[in-house]
Amino acid sequence: MTSAEPAAAKGKGKPLTPRERARTQTIADIIRLGREHLAVHGAAALSLRAVARDLGVVSSAVYRYVENRDELLTLLLIDAYNQLGDDVDEAVNAEAHDDFAAQFRALARAVRTWAIREPASYSLLFGSPVPGYQAPGERTTVPGTRVIVRLVGILDAAYRAGALNAAVSPAVVVPEGLAADLAAIRGEMNLAAPDATLARGVLVWTSVFGAISFEVFGQYGRDTFAARDELFDHQLSVLQGVVGLQG
């Protein structure tokens, strides 16, 4: 844990001291301003000095909370991943526990809604890498995999419940190398779904985010599709068929 981690995490549930509360609030303000600068200037132009200026302090004061630009980017990544994960969890949890198709659609729509609302943060997470920056996996992997873990959980729960229609998609032979990768994923995540289902799940995962990225980054062109909601819902219906989700 670095010096820029929220004091609440250090307290492990204990009441924070006034100094810890002030530190937590300052870091929250830095992240908020960082998001605003991200939206205006982009990740590559992010500047701690500019954030300090808007915070109303000298730059040396900010460095007591955030060591450098890379640390600020890491905090923004974690914040964005958790915002997205929270929105997805709220949407999925609102659906019936045994309606896996509805859960899948809720997850995908929540990602799209967040991405359209927060295009700069979405770009930070899923757009072009920031030159010279490498995200620390020990801090970003868990928040960064929340959505895919939830998606895989939906598909695996549907398989366990017998709610996947295997006849919807033709059987495919999974190559030996890919099967080894899928076996490792299955063991790591304690999944029951077979190789074919997991492979289709990967296709569904990349297709959902690909469709969202095309929309957020303007890859369809400005005038190609006016009915964007209908297009996305149609794409979700096709992807449900790919993986065999009924409903």
C-alpha positions as CSV (number, residue, x, y, z in Angstrom):
1,M,0.0,0.0,0.0
2,T,1.4,3.4,-1.0
3,S,1.2,6.7,0.8
4,A,-1.6,7.7,-1.5
5,E,-3.9,4.9,-0.5
6,P,-7.0,6.1,1.3
7,A,-6.6,6.2,5.1
8,A,-9.8,4.3,5.5
9,A,-8.1,1.2,4.0
10,K,-5.4,1.5,6.6
11,G,-7.9,1.8,9.4
12,K,-9.5,-1.6,8.6
13,G,-12.9,-0.5,9.9
14,K,-11.6,1.5,12.9
15,P,-12.8,5.1,13.3
16,L,-10.5,7.5,11.4
17,T,-8.6,10.2,13.3
18,P,-9.2,13.8,12.2
19,R,-5.8,13.8,10.4
20,E,-6.8,10.6,8.5
21,R,-10.1,12.0,7.6
22,A,-8.5,15.1,6.2
23,R,-6.0,13.0,4.2
24,T,-8.8,10.8,2.8
25,Q,-10.7,13.9,1.8
26,T,-7.7,15.5,0.1
27,I,-7.0,12.4,-1.9
28,A,-10.7,12.2,-2.9
29,D,-10.4,15.9,-4.1
30,I,-7.3,15.1,-6.0
31,I,-9.0,12.2,-7.8
32,R,-12.1,14.3,-8.5
33,L,-9.9,17.0,-10.1
34,G,-7.9,14.4,-11.9
35,R,-11.1,13.1,-13.5
36,E,-12.0,16.6,-14.6
37,H,-8.5,17.2,-16.1
38,L,-8.7,13.8,-17.7
39,A,-11.9,14.7,-19.5
40,V,-10.6,18.1,-20.7
41,H,-6.9,17.3,-21.5
42,G,-6.7,13.5,-21.8
43,A,-4.5,11.1,-19.9
44,A,-1.2,11.9,-21.7
45,A,-1.5,15.5,-20.7
46,L,-2.4,14.9,-17.1
47,S,-0.4,17.2,-14.8
48,L,-0.1,17.1,-11.0
49,R,0.9,20.8,-11.0
50,A,-2.3,21.7,-12.8
51,V,-4.3,19.6,-10.3
52,A,-2.5,21.3,-7.4
53,R,-3.4,24.7,-8.9
54,D,-7.1,23.9,-9.0
55,L,-6.9,22.4,-5.5
56,G,-5.5,25.8,-4.3
57,V,-2.2,24.5,-3.0
58,V,1.4,24.5,-4.1
59,S,2.6,21.5,-6.1
60,S,4.9,20.3,-3.4
61,A,1.9,19.9,-1.1
62,V,0.2,17.5,-3.5
63,Y,3.3,15.4,-3.7
64,R,2.7,14.5,0.0
65,Y,-0.4,12.7,-1.1
66,V,0.4,11.5,-4.7
67,E,4.0,10.9,-5.6
68,N,3.8,11.6,-9.3
69,R,1.7,11.5,-12.4
70,D,1.8,7.8,-12.7
71,E,0.5,7.5,-9.1
72,L,-2.4,9.8,-10.1
73,L,-3.1,7.7,-13.1
74,T,-3.2,4.6,-11.0
75,L,-5.6,6.2,-8.6
76,L,-7.8,7.3,-11.5
77,L,-7.7,3.7,-12.9
78,I,-8.8,2.2,-9.6
79,D,-11.5,4.8,-9.1
80,A,-12.9,4.3,-12.6
81,Y,-12.8,0.5,-12.5
82,N,-14.6,0.6,-9.2
83,Q,-17.2,3.1,-10.4
84,L,-17.9,0.8,-13.4
85,G,-17.9,-2.3,-11.2
86,D,-20.4,-0.7,-8.7
87,D,-22.7,0.3,-11.5
88,V,-22.6,-3.2,-13.0
89,D,-23.2,-4.9,-9.6
90,E,-26.2,-2.6,-8.9
91,A,-27.7,-3.4,-12.3
92,V,-27.2,-7.2,-12.1
93,N,-28.3,-7.4,-8.5
94,A,-31.6,-5.8,-9.5
95,E,-32.5,-8.8,-11.7
96,A,-34.0,-12.1,-10.5
97,H,-31.3,-14.5,-9.3
98,D,-32.3,-17.2,-11.8
99,D,-32.9,-14.9,-14.8
100,F,-29.4,-15.2,-16.3
101,A,-30.3,-13.6,-19.6
102,A,-31.7,-10.5,-17.9
103,Q,-28.5,-10.4,-15.8
104,F,-26.3,-10.5,-18.9
105,R,-28.3,-7.7,-20.6
106,A,-28.2,-5.6,-17.4
107,L,-24.5,-6.0,-17.1
108,A,-23.9,-5.0,-20.8
109,R,-26.2,-2.1,-20.6
110,A,-24.7,-0.8,-17.4
111,V,-21.2,-0.9,-19.0
112,R,-22.5,1.0,-22.0
113,T,-24.4,3.6,-19.9
114,W,-21.3,4.3,-17.8
115,A,-19.0,4.5,-20.9
116,I,-21.3,7.0,-22.6
117,R,-21.6,9.0,-19.4
118,E,-17.8,8.8,-18.7
119,P,-16.1,8.6,-22.0
120,A,-12.7,10.0,-20.7
121,S,-12.6,7.4,-17.9
122,Y,-13.7,4.6,-20.3
123,S,-10.9,5.7,-22.7
124,L,-8.4,5.5,-19.8
125,L,-9.5,2.0,-19.1
126,F,-10.0,0.6,-22.5
127,G,-8.5,3.0,-25.0
128,S,-5.0,3.6,-26.2
129,P,-2.2,3.0,-23.5
130,V,-0.8,6.1,-21.9
131,P,2.8,6.6,-23.2
132,G,5.4,5.7,-20.5
133,Y,2.8,4.4,-18.0
134,Q,2.5,0.8,-16.8
135,A,-0.4,0.1,-14.5
136,P,0.8,-1.8,-11.3
137,G,-1.0,-5.2,-11.5
138,E,-0.9,-5.7,-7.8
139,R,-3.2,-2.7,-7.3
140,T,-5.3,-2.7,-10.5
141,T,-6.0,-6.3,-11.4
142,V,-8.7,-6.9,-8.8
143,P,-10.8,-3.8,-9.6
144,G,-9.9,-4.1,-13.3
145,T,-11.4,-7.6,-13.5
146,R,-14.7,-7.0,-11.6
147,V,-16.9,-6.8,-14.7
148,I,-15.4,-9.9,-16.4
149,V,-15.6,-11.9,-13.2
150,R,-19.2,-10.9,-12.9
151,L,-19.9,-11.9,-16.5
152,V,-18.2,-15.3,-16.1
153,G,-20.1,-15.8,-12.9
154,I,-23.4,-15.3,-14.7
155,L,-22.5,-17.7,-17.5
156,D,-21.2,-20.3,-15.1
157,A,-24.3,-20.1,-12.9
158,A,-26.4,-20.5,-16.0
159,Y,-24.5,-23.6,-16.9
160,R,-24.8,-25.1,-13.4
161,A,-28.6,-24.4,-13.5
162,G,-29.0,-26.0,-16.9
163,A,-30.1,-22.7,-18.4
164,L,-27.7,-22.8,-21.4
165,N,-29.1,-24.1,-24.6
166,A,-26.2,-26.0,-26.2
167,A,-28.1,-26.5,-29.4
168,V,-28.2,-22.8,-30.2
169,S,-24.6,-22.8,-31.4
170,P,-22.9,-25.6,-33.2
171,A,-20.3,-27.6,-31.4
172,V,-16.7,-26.5,-32.0
173,V,-13.4,-28.2,-31.4
174,V,-11.3,-26.3,-28.9
175,P,-7.6,-26.4,-29.8
176,E,-5.2,-28.0,-27.3
177,G,-3.4,-24.8,-26.4
178,L,-6.6,-22.9,-25.9
179,A,-8.0,-25.8,-23.8
180,A,-5.0,-25.5,-21.5
181,D,-5.6,-21.8,-21.0
182,L,-9.3,-22.4,-20.3
183,A,-8.5,-25.1,-17.8
184,A,-6.2,-22.7,-15.9
185,I,-9.0,-20.1,-15.9
186,R,-11.5,-22.8,-14.8
187,G,-9.3,-23.8,-11.9
188,E,-8.5,-20.3,-10.8
189,M,-12.1,-19.2,-10.8
190,N,-13.6,-22.5,-9.6
191,L,-15.9,-22.8,-12.7
192,A,-17.9,-25.7,-13.9
193,A,-18.6,-24.6,-17.4
194,P,-16.8,-26.6,-20.2
195,D,-14.3,-25.4,-22.7
196,A,-16.8,-24.6,-25.4
197,T,-18.9,-22.4,-23.1
198,L,-15.9,-20.5,-21.7
199,A,-14.6,-19.9,-25.2
200,R,-17.9,-18.5,-26.3
201,G,-17.9,-16.4,-23.1
202,V,-14.6,-14.8,-24.2
203,L,-16.2,-14.0,-27.6
204,V,-19.2,-12.5,-25.8
205,W,-17.0,-10.5,-23.5
206,T,-14.8,-9.0,-26.3
207,S,-17.9,-8.4,-28.5
208,V,-19.7,-6.4,-25.8
209,F,-16.8,-4.2,-25.1
210,G,-16.0,-3.9,-28.8
211,A,-19.5,-2.7,-29.6
212,I,-19.3,-0.2,-26.8
213,S,-15.8,1.0,-27.9
214,F,-17.0,1.5,-31.4
215,E,-19.8,3.8,-30.1
216,V,-17.8,5.7,-27.6
217,F,-14.8,6.3,-29.9
218,G,-17.0,7.2,-32.9
219,Q,-16.0,4.3,-35.0
220,Y,-19.4,3.8,-36.6
221,G,-19.3,7.2,-38.1
222,R,-21.6,10.1,-37.1
223,D,-24.5,9.3,-39.3
224,T,-24.4,5.5,-39.8
225,F,-26.7,4.5,-37.0
226,A,-29.3,6.8,-35.5
227,A,-30.9,3.9,-33.5
228,R,-28.0,3.2,-31.3
229,D,-30.0,1.7,-28.4
230,E,-31.8,-0.6,-30.8
231,L,-28.5,-1.6,-32.4
232,F,-26.9,-2.5,-29.0
233,D,-30.0,-4.5,-27.9
234,H,-29.9,-6.4,-31.2
235,Q,-26.2,-7.1,-30.6
236,L,-27.0,-8.4,-27.1
237,S,-29.7,-10.7,-28.5
238,V,-27.2,-12.2,-31.0
239,L,-24.6,-12.7,-28.3
240,Q,-27.1,-14.4,-26.1
241,G,-27.6,-16.9,-28.9
242,V,-23.8,-17.4,-29.2
243,V,-23.5,-18.5,-25.7
244,G,-26.9,-20.2,-25.5
245,L,-28.5,-18.0,-22.8
246,Q,-32.2,-18.5,-22.9
247,G,-34.7,-15.8,-22.2
